[in-house]
Amino acid sequence: MMLKRAFVGLLVLIVILGAIFHVYYIRDAGTGTLYWNGNTAYLFLNLGSVGYRVTYLLFIGESILAIFQWVPQPSDKRFLSVVFTITSDNFRRSVIDDVHLGECDIANGNVYTRNLDTGKVWKWNGEQFELATAEDERALSERPDSRGPDYDGFAGWHKRCCFLYRGSKYNQVLSLNDAKLSIVSKRKDDVHSIDLERLDGATETILQVDGNSRNVSKSEYQRVFAKK
């Protein structure tokens, strides 16, 4: 009888602890668009992290449901945009944090995007995004729609969409100021990376995004999803 009570007590304790303590997971994702002209290339990347913060008890239940293709709703989300400005001999990284931007497009030789939360149009001025004027918005609305997702030579610009999802390896060769370089997108086991390769053989990984769910500590989870 005492053994049975001890087992029941232990079971109750496990349930209580499982309902108190949490497990933390993070998964990253993103999309990207590459634009370039004769002098400069711009790689516009919209990145996001989703977080799952659940008790151990719920985690066990969700793990069982996952067998039946059930997908849990994330506890937290965070968006940011990264822009790489690439020239024949240098590159610069700009970060726009806590902003959910949409796809970029060209109008009147300018690159535009839209804040998906506010609906406002932003224009890239060569160094950063700024709010578009009414004239900018009119030019964007009147742009031709006959171009495909990729194109060459439109108003002096070239475009490659979906840059993180063009296969296991995609190599785009650019000629900037008559100097050749390559931007290489790679994907393996849902880990995405982008390399910048110069003509002299120098290679630099400028971005890596892990699309797999990974277990993290509470402190790392709070750091990623800290309110700005």
Backbone as numpy.savetxt, mean C-alpha at the origin, in Angstrom:
# Nx Ny Nz CAx CAy CAz Cx Cy Cz
-13.97 -36.59 43.08 -14.80 -35.38 43.08 -13.95 -34.13 43.08
-12.89 -34.15 43.90 -11.98 -33.00 43.97 -11.26 -32.81 42.64
-10.91 -33.91 41.99 -10.23 -33.83 40.69 -11.14 -33.20 39.64
-12.43 -33.53 39.72 -13.39 -32.95 38.77 -13.53 -31.46 39.00
-13.59 -31.06 40.30 -13.69 -29.64 40.62 -12.45 -28.88 40.16
-11.30 -29.51 40.33 -10.05 -28.87 39.91 -10.02 -28.68 38.40
-10.51 -29.69 37.68 -10.54 -29.59 36.21 -11.49 -28.49 35.77
-12.67 -28.42 36.40 -13.65 -27.37 36.06 -13.07 -26.00 36.39
-12.39 -25.89 37.53 -11.79 -24.62 37.91 -10.71 -24.19 36.93
-9.90 -25.15 36.51 -8.85 -24.84 35.52 -9.46 -24.40 34.21
-10.53 -25.08 33.79 -11.21 -24.73 32.54 -11.79 -23.32 32.62
-12.39 -22.98 33.76 -12.95 -21.64 33.94 -11.83 -20.61 33.89
-10.70 -20.90 34.51 -9.56 -19.98 34.51 -9.04 -19.75 33.10
-8.96 -20.82 32.32 -8.49 -20.71 30.93 -9.44 -19.83 30.13
-10.75 -20.03 30.33 -11.74 -19.23 29.61 -11.62 -17.76 30.00
-11.45 -17.48 31.28 -11.33 -16.09 31.75 -10.09 -15.43 31.17
-8.97 -16.14 31.25 -7.72 -15.57 30.70 -7.84 -15.39 29.19
-8.47 -16.36 28.52 -8.64 -16.25 27.07 -9.52 -15.09 26.67
-10.42 -14.69 27.58 -11.31 -13.56 27.29 -10.66 -12.22 27.63
-9.55 -12.24 28.37 -8.88 -11.01 28.80 -7.72 -10.66 27.89
-6.85 -11.63 27.64 -5.63 -11.36 26.89 -5.90 -11.39 25.38
-5.13 -10.58 24.65 -5.36 -10.40 23.21 -4.21 -10.94 22.37
-4.53 -11.21 21.12 -3.54 -11.54 20.11 -3.65 -10.47 19.03
-2.49 -10.11 18.44 -2.44 -8.99 17.50 -1.84 -9.45 16.17
-2.53 -9.12 15.07 -2.05 -9.46 13.74 -2.15 -8.22 12.84
-1.20 -8.11 11.91 -1.19 -7.02 10.93 -0.96 -7.60 9.55
-1.66 -7.03 8.57 -1.44 -7.40 7.17 -1.38 -6.13 6.33
-0.41 -6.06 5.41 -0.21 -4.88 4.58 -0.63 -5.17 3.14
-1.01 -4.13 2.43 -1.38 -4.25 1.02 -1.16 -2.91 0.34
-1.26 -2.89 -0.98 -1.07 -1.62 -1.67 -1.28 -1.74 -3.17
-1.41 -0.59 -3.80 -1.47 -0.50 -5.25 -0.48 0.57 -5.69
-0.08 0.52 -6.95 0.90 1.49 -7.42 0.73 1.82 -8.89
1.08 3.05 -9.24 1.06 3.50 -10.62 2.36 4.22 -10.93
2.97 3.85 -12.05 4.23 4.47 -12.47 3.96 5.42 -13.63
4.42 6.66 -13.50 4.40 7.64 -14.59 5.83 8.10 -14.85
6.15 8.36 -16.11 7.43 8.98 -16.41 7.36 9.77 -17.71
8.24 10.78 -17.77 8.41 11.55 -19.00 9.89 11.52 -19.36
10.37 12.48 -20.12 11.76 12.41 -20.56 12.79 12.64 -19.47
12.38 13.24 -18.34 13.34 13.60 -17.32 13.16 12.87 -16.00
11.91 12.59 -15.63 11.61 12.14 -14.28 10.55 11.04 -14.31
10.68 10.12 -13.36 9.66 9.09 -13.15 9.07 9.28 -11.76
7.77 9.03 -11.67 7.07 9.11 -10.39 6.36 7.78 -10.15
6.65 7.16 -9.03 5.97 5.94 -8.63 5.04 6.28 -7.47
3.72 6.30 -7.77 2.71 6.64 -6.78 2.18 5.36 -6.16
2.33 5.21 -4.86 1.92 3.99 -4.17 0.91 4.33 -3.08
-0.24 3.69 -3.13 -1.24 3.81 -2.07 -1.16 2.54 -1.22
-0.74 2.70 0.02 -0.48 1.56 0.90 -1.45 1.58 2.07
-1.69 0.42 2.61 -2.58 0.33 3.76 -2.22 -0.85 4.64
-2.54 -0.71 5.92 -2.35 -1.80 6.88 -3.69 -2.06 7.56
-4.04 -3.31 7.71 -5.23 -3.68 8.48 -4.77 -4.48 9.69
-5.41 -4.22 10.81 -5.02 -4.87 12.06 -6.17 -5.67 12.65
-5.82 -6.78 13.26 -6.78 -7.64 13.92 -6.38 -7.76 15.39
-7.23 -7.25 16.26 -6.96 -7.26 17.70 -8.09 -8.01 18.38
-7.86 -9.26 18.75 -8.92 -10.10 19.31 -8.40 -10.84 20.53
-9.32 -11.25 21.39 -8.94 -12.07 22.53 -8.54 -13.47 22.05
-7.78 -14.16 22.87 -7.38 -15.52 22.51 -8.60 -16.41 22.30
-9.65 -16.17 23.08 -10.84 -16.99 22.97 -11.50 -16.79 21.60
-11.64 -15.52 21.19 -12.21 -15.24 19.87 -11.28 -15.70 18.76
-9.98 -15.60 18.99 -9.01 -16.02 17.97 -9.17 -17.50 17.66
-9.38 -18.31 18.68 -9.58 -19.74 18.46 -10.84 -19.98 17.64
-11.92 -19.25 17.99 -13.16 -19.41 17.24 -13.02 -18.96 15.80
-12.33 -17.82 15.58 -12.15 -17.33 14.21 -11.25 -18.25 13.39
-10.27 -18.87 14.04 -9.40 -19.81 13.33 -10.20 -21.01 12.83
-11.18 -21.44 13.61 -12.02 -22.56 13.18 -12.91 -22.12 12.03
-13.48 -20.90 12.12 -14.35 -20.39 11.06 -13.57 -20.17 9.76
-12.28 -19.83 9.89 -11.46 -19.58 8.69 -11.36 -20.82 7.81
-11.51 -21.99 8.40 -11.49 -23.23 7.63 -12.63 -23.24 6.61
-13.72 -22.54 6.96 -14.90 -22.49 6.09 -14.92 -21.19 5.29
-13.73 -20.59 5.06 -13.56 -19.40 4.22 -14.19 -18.14 4.84
-14.40 -18.13 6.14 -14.93 -16.92 6.79 -13.80 -15.91 6.96
-14.09 -14.65 6.61 -13.07 -13.60 6.70 -13.48 -12.60 7.79
-12.68 -12.43 8.83 -13.04 -11.50 9.91 -12.89 -10.05 9.47
-13.66 -9.17 10.10 -13.53 -7.74 9.85 -12.35 -7.19 10.63
-11.52 -6.34 10.00 -10.36 -5.79 10.72 -10.78 -4.88 11.87
-9.97 -4.86 12.89 -10.21 -3.98 14.04 -9.75 -2.56 13.78
-8.68 -2.41 12.99 -8.11 -1.09 12.72 -7.62 -1.04 11.28
-7.60 0.17 10.72 -7.05 0.41 9.39 -6.19 1.65 9.41
-5.18 1.64 8.55 -4.33 2.82 8.40 -3.91 2.93 6.94
-4.00 4.14 6.38 -3.62 4.37 4.99 -2.50 5.40 4.92
-1.66 5.23 3.93 -0.66 6.24 3.61 -0.29 6.12 2.15
0.23 7.20 1.60 0.70 7.20 0.22 2.19 7.53 0.21
2.90 6.82 -0.65 4.34 7.04 -0.81 4.60 7.37 -2.27
5.35 8.43 -2.50 5.71 8.84 -3.86 7.23 8.81 -3.99
7.71 8.03 -4.97 9.14 8.02 -5.29 9.36 8.88 -6.53
10.17 9.91 -6.38 10.56 10.75 -7.50 11.94 10.28 -7.96
12.02 9.78 -9.19 13.23 9.12 -9.67 13.79 9.88 -10.87
15.07 10.22 -10.79 15.76 10.85 -11.92 16.90 9.94 -12.36
17.66 10.42 -13.32 18.73 9.58 -13.88 19.81 9.28 -12.85
19.94 10.09 -11.81 21.03 9.87 -10.86 20.60 9.91 -9.40
19.30 10.01 -9.13 18.88 10.14 -7.74 17.42 9.73 -7.61
16.96 9.55 -6.35 15.53 9.38 -6.11 15.19 9.96 -4.73
13.93 10.39 -4.62 13.45 10.98 -3.37 12.16 10.30 -2.96
11.98 10.10 -1.67 10.80 9.44 -1.13 9.97 10.44 -0.35
8.69 10.56 -0.71 7.77 11.45 0.01 6.63 10.61 0.57
6.22 10.91 1.80 5.17 10.14 2.47 4.03 11.07 2.86
2.81 10.67 2.52 1.61 11.37 2.94 0.86 10.42 3.86
0.89 10.69 5.15 0.38 9.75 6.15 -1.10 10.01 6.44
-1.79 8.92 6.82 -3.19 8.97 7.23 -4.09 9.61 6.19
-3.83 9.37 4.93 -4.67 9.86 3.84 -4.97 8.69 2.91
-6.25 8.54 2.58 -6.69 7.42 1.72 -6.90 7.96 0.31
-5.86 7.86 -0.53 -5.92 8.40 -1.88 -6.31 7.31 -2.88
-6.92 7.74 -3.98 -7.31 6.82 -5.04 -6.26 6.75 -6.12
-6.64 6.21 -7.28 -5.73 6.08 -8.41 -5.38 7.46 -8.98
-4.20 7.55 -9.57 -3.75 8.80 -10.20 -4.13 8.82 -11.67
-4.24 10.02 -12.22 -4.51 10.16 -13.64 -3.88 11.47 -14.14
-3.71 11.55 -15.46 -3.07 12.70 -16.10 -4.13 13.57 -16.77
-3.99 14.88 -16.59 -4.81 15.84 -17.33 -3.98 17.11 -17.48
-3.92 17.63 -18.72 -3.13 18.83 -19.01 -1.68 18.71 -18.54
-1.14 17.49 -18.64 0.25 17.28 -18.27 0.50 17.21 -16.78
-0.56 17.23 -15.96 -0.43 17.15 -14.50 -0.98 15.83 -13.99
-0.47 15.38 -12.84 -0.94 14.16 -12.21 -1.92 14.53 -11.09
-3.09 13.88 -11.11 -4.12 14.16 -10.12 -4.52 12.88 -9.40
-5.05 13.06 -8.20 -5.64 11.95 -7.47 -6.78 12.51 -6.64
-7.52 11.62 -5.98 -8.67 12.05 -5.19 -8.59 11.45 -3.79
-8.88 12.26 -2.79 -8.99 11.76 -1.43 -10.30 10.98 -1.32
-10.20 9.67 -1.10 -11.39 8.82 -1.12 -12.28 9.05 0.09
-11.76 9.69 1.14 -12.58 9.97 2.32 -13.35 11.29 2.18
-12.71 12.30 1.59 -13.34 13.62 1.47 -13.86 13.91 0.08
-13.38 13.17 -0.94 -13.78 13.42 -2.31 -13.03 14.56 -2.98
-12.13 15.23 -2.27 -11.41 16.36 -2.84 -10.29 15.90 -3.76
-10.07 16.67 -4.82 -9.04 16.36 -5.81 -7.72 17.03 -5.40
-6.64 16.29 -5.53 -5.30 16.80 -5.24 -4.46 16.74 -6.51
-3.52 17.67 -6.61 -2.62 17.71 -7.76 -1.17 17.58 -7.28
-0.40 16.78 -8.00 1.02 16.64 -7.71 1.77 17.78 -8.37
2.50 18.57 -7.57 3.20 19.74 -8.12 4.67 19.47 -8.41
5.05 18.20 -8.38 6.44 17.83 -8.62 7.20 17.53 -7.36
6.69 18.01 -6.22 7.34 17.76 -4.93 6.36 17.23 -3.89
5.08 17.61 -4.00 4.08 17.17 -3.04 2.69 17.34 -3.64
1.69 16.77 -2.96 0.31 16.96 -3.38 -0.24 18.24 -2.77
-1.04 18.96 -3.55 -1.72 20.15 -3.08 -3.16 20.10 -3.58
-4.05 20.82 -2.90 -5.45 20.83 -3.32 -5.58 21.41 -4.72
-6.36 20.76 -5.56 -6.56 21.20 -6.93 -7.50 22.40 -6.96
-7.33 23.23 -7.97 -8.22 24.36 -8.18 -9.44 23.91 -8.97
-10.42 24.82 -9.09 -11.60 24.51 -9.89 -11.23 24.26 -11.34
-10.23 24.98 -11.84 -9.76 24.77 -13.21 -9.13 23.39 -13.37
-8.37 22.97 -12.34 -7.78 21.64 -12.37 -8.87 20.56 -12.43
-9.89 20.72 -11.60 -10.96 19.72 -11.56 -11.71 19.66 -12.89
-11.88 20.81 -13.53 -12.54 20.83 -14.83 -11.70 20.11 -15.87
-10.38 20.34 -15.84 -9.48 19.66 -16.79 -9.50 18.16 -16.57
-9.59 17.74 -15.32 -9.62 16.31 -15.02 -10.92 15.68 -15.51
-12.02 16.38 -15.33 -13.32 15.83 -15.75 -13.44 15.77 -17.27
-12.67 16.60 -17.98 -12.77 16.65 -19.44 -11.69 15.81 -20.13
-10.89 15.09 -19.36 -9.82 14.30 -19.96 -10.43 13.19 -20.82
-9.75 12.78 -21.89 -10.27 11.69 -22.72 -10.26 10.36 -21.97
-11.26 9.55 -22.21 -11.39 8.27 -21.52 -11.01 7.08 -22.39
-10.47 7.33 -23.57 -10.19 6.25 -24.50 -8.86 5.56 -24.23
-8.05 6.11 -23.33 -6.76 5.49 -23.04 -6.94 4.26 -22.15
-6.07 3.29 -22.31 -6.14 2.11 -21.49 -5.44 2.32 -20.16
-5.36 1.26 -19.35 -4.67 1.38 -18.06 -3.18 1.65 -18.21
-2.59 1.20 -19.33 -1.20 1.52 -19.67 -1.20 2.33 -20.97
-0.29 3.27 -21.09 -0.17 3.99 -22.35 1.22 4.60 -22.47
1.54 5.04 -23.68 2.82 5.68 -23.97 2.57 6.94 -24.79
3.31 8.00 -24.44 3.31 9.20 -25.25 2.06 10.04 -25.18
1.31 9.96 -24.07 0.14 10.82 -23.92 0.58 12.13 -23.24
0.52 13.24 -24.00 0.97 14.55 -23.49 2.40 14.45 -22.94
3.21 13.60 -23.59 4.60 13.45 -23.15 4.81 12.48 -22.01
3.74 11.83 -21.54 3.83 10.94 -20.39 3.61 9.48 -20.80
4.18 8.59 -19.97 3.98 7.15 -20.09 3.42 6.64 -18.76
2.61 5.58 -18.82 1.98 5.07 -17.61 1.99 3.55 -17.58
2.23 3.01 -16.37 2.08 1.58 -16.11 1.30 1.45 -14.81
0.12 0.86 -14.91 -0.75 0.75 -13.73 -0.41 -0.52 -12.94
-1.07 -0.66 -11.80 -1.08 -1.92 -11.04 0.34 -2.43 -10.80
1.24 -1.56 -10.37 2.65 -1.88 -10.43 3.07 -2.98 -9.45
2.30 -3.20 -8.41 2.64 -4.27 -7.47 2.05 -5.62 -7.87
1.25 -5.62 -8.93 0.53 -6.85 -9.31 0.69 -7.16 -10.79
1.89 -7.09 -11.29 2.12 -7.35 -12.71 2.85 -8.69 -12.91
2.64 -9.61 -12.00 3.28 -10.91 -12.10 4.34 -11.09 -11.04
4.98 -12.26 -11.06 5.99 -12.55 -10.05 7.21 -11.66 -10.20
7.48 -11.20 -11.44 8.57 -10.25 -11.67 8.26 -9.43 -12.91
8.34 -8.12 -12.75 8.09 -7.22 -13.87 9.18 -6.17 -13.90
9.81 -6.01 -15.06 10.94 -5.09 -15.22 10.55 -4.00 -16.21
10.47 -2.76 -15.71 10.18 -1.63 -16.60 11.46 -0.81 -16.80
11.94 -0.81 -18.04 13.14 -0.05 -18.37 12.75 1.38 -18.73
13.44 2.34 -18.14 13.17 3.75 -18.39 14.41 4.41 -18.98
14.16 5.42 -19.78 15.25 6.26 -20.31 14.99 7.68 -19.84
15.74 8.13 -18.86 15.58 9.47 -18.29 16.83 10.28 -18.58
16.65 11.37 -19.30 17.81 12.17 -19.71 18.85 11.30 -20.42
18.36 10.37 -21.26 19.21 9.47 -22.06 19.99 8.47 -21.21
19.67 8.38 -19.93 20.29 7.37 -19.06 19.26 6.29 -18.78
19.66 5.04 -18.96 18.72 3.93 -18.76 18.80 3.40 -17.33
17.64 3.06 -16.78 17.54 2.41 -15.48 16.29 1.56 -15.49
16.16 0.71 -14.50 15.01 -0.20 -14.43 14.34 -0.10 -13.07
13.01 -0.19 -13.09 12.24 -0.34 -11.86 11.62 -1.73 -11.91
11.96 -2.55 -10.95 11.59 -3.97 -10.98 10.63 -4.27 -9.83
9.46 -4.78 -10.18 8.47 -5.20 -9.19 8.53 -6.72 -9.06
8.62 -7.21 -7.81 8.70 -8.65 -7.56 7.62 -9.05 -6.55
7.11 -10.25 -6.72 6.14 -10.79 -5.76 6.43 -12.27 -5.53
6.59 -12.62 -4.26 6.82 -14.02 -3.88 6.13 -14.28 -2.55
5.27 -15.28 -2.53 4.53 -15.64 -1.31 3.82 -14.43 -0.72
3.26 -13.60 -1.59 2.49 -12.41 -1.21 3.34 -11.34 -0.52
4.65 -11.41 -0.70 5.54 -10.34 -0.28 5.96 -9.57 -1.52
5.67 -8.29 -1.56 5.93 -7.45 -2.73 7.15 -6.57 -2.46
8.00 -6.44 -3.45 9.15 -5.54 -3.32 9.38 -4.81 -4.64
9.99 -3.65 -4.54 10.33 -2.86 -5.72 11.81 -2.49 -5.63
12.54 -2.83 -6.69 13.98 -2.53 -6.77 14.23 -1.46 -7.81
15.21 -0.64 -7.54 15.69 0.35 -8.50 17.06 -0.10 -8.96
17.20 -0.38 -10.26 18.45 -0.90 -10.82 19.06 0.13 -11.79
20.30 0.51 -11.52 21.00 1.46 -12.38 21.78 0.71 -13.45
22.21 1.46 -14.47 22.93 0.86 -15.58 24.26 0.26 -15.12
24.86 0.83 -14.07 26.15 0.32 -13.58 26.00 -0.94 -12.73
24.78 -1.44 -12.61 24.55 -2.67 -11.85 24.13 -2.45 -10.42
24.19 -1.21 -9.95 23.78 -0.93 -8.58 22.28 -1.15 -8.43
21.90 -1.91 -7.39 20.50 -2.25 -7.14 20.13 -1.86 -5.72
18.97 -1.25 -5.57 18.49 -0.83 -4.24 17.02 -1.17 -4.11
16.67 -1.87 -3.03 15.26 -2.15 -2.75 14.66 -0.92 -2.08
13.69 -0.31 -2.76 13.13 0.94 -2.24 11.79 0.73 -1.53
11.21 -0.48 -1.66 9.94 -0.73 -0.98 9.75 -2.23 -0.79
9.16 -2.59 0.36 8.75 -3.97 0.59 7.43 -3.97 1.36
6.47 -4.72 0.87 5.14 -4.80 1.47 4.82 -6.26 1.73
4.49 -6.60 2.97 4.19 -7.99 3.34 2.67 -8.17 3.36
2.17 -8.90 2.38 0.74 -9.14 2.29 0.25 -10.29 3.15
1.15 -10.92 3.89 0.76 -12.02 4.77 0.39 -11.49 6.15
-0.59 -12.11 6.79 -0.90 -11.76 8.17 0.24 -12.21 9.07
0.69 -11.31 9.92 1.82 -11.65 10.80 1.48 -11.26 12.25
1.89 -12.11 13.16 1.67 -11.87 14.58 2.67 -10.84 15.08
2.18 -9.82 15.78 3.05 -8.76 16.29 2.78 -8.56 17.77
3.67 -7.84 18.41 3.49 -7.51 19.82 2.46 -6.40 19.98
1.97 -6.23 21.17 1.00 -5.17 21.44 1.61 -3.80 21.17
2.86 -3.61 21.54 3.51 -2.31 21.34 3.67 -1.98 19.86
4.04 -2.99 19.03 4.16 -2.73 17.59 2.80 -2.43 16.98
1.79 -3.15 17.42 0.44 -2.90 16.91 0.00 -1.48 17.24
0.23 -1.06 18.47 -0.16 0.30 18.85 0.65 1.34 18.11
1.90 1.05 17.80 2.73 2.01 17.06 2.19 2.18 15.64
1.83 1.08 14.99 1.34 1.16 13.61 0.02 1.91 13.53
-0.87 1.66 14.49 -2.21 2.25 14.43 -2.41 3.39 15.42
-1.31 4.00 15.83 -1.41 5.15 16.73 -2.12 6.31 16.04
-2.97 6.98 16.77 -3.68 8.14 16.23 -2.71 9.31 16.09
-2.70 9.90 14.89 -1.79 11.02 14.65 -2.42 12.34 15.15
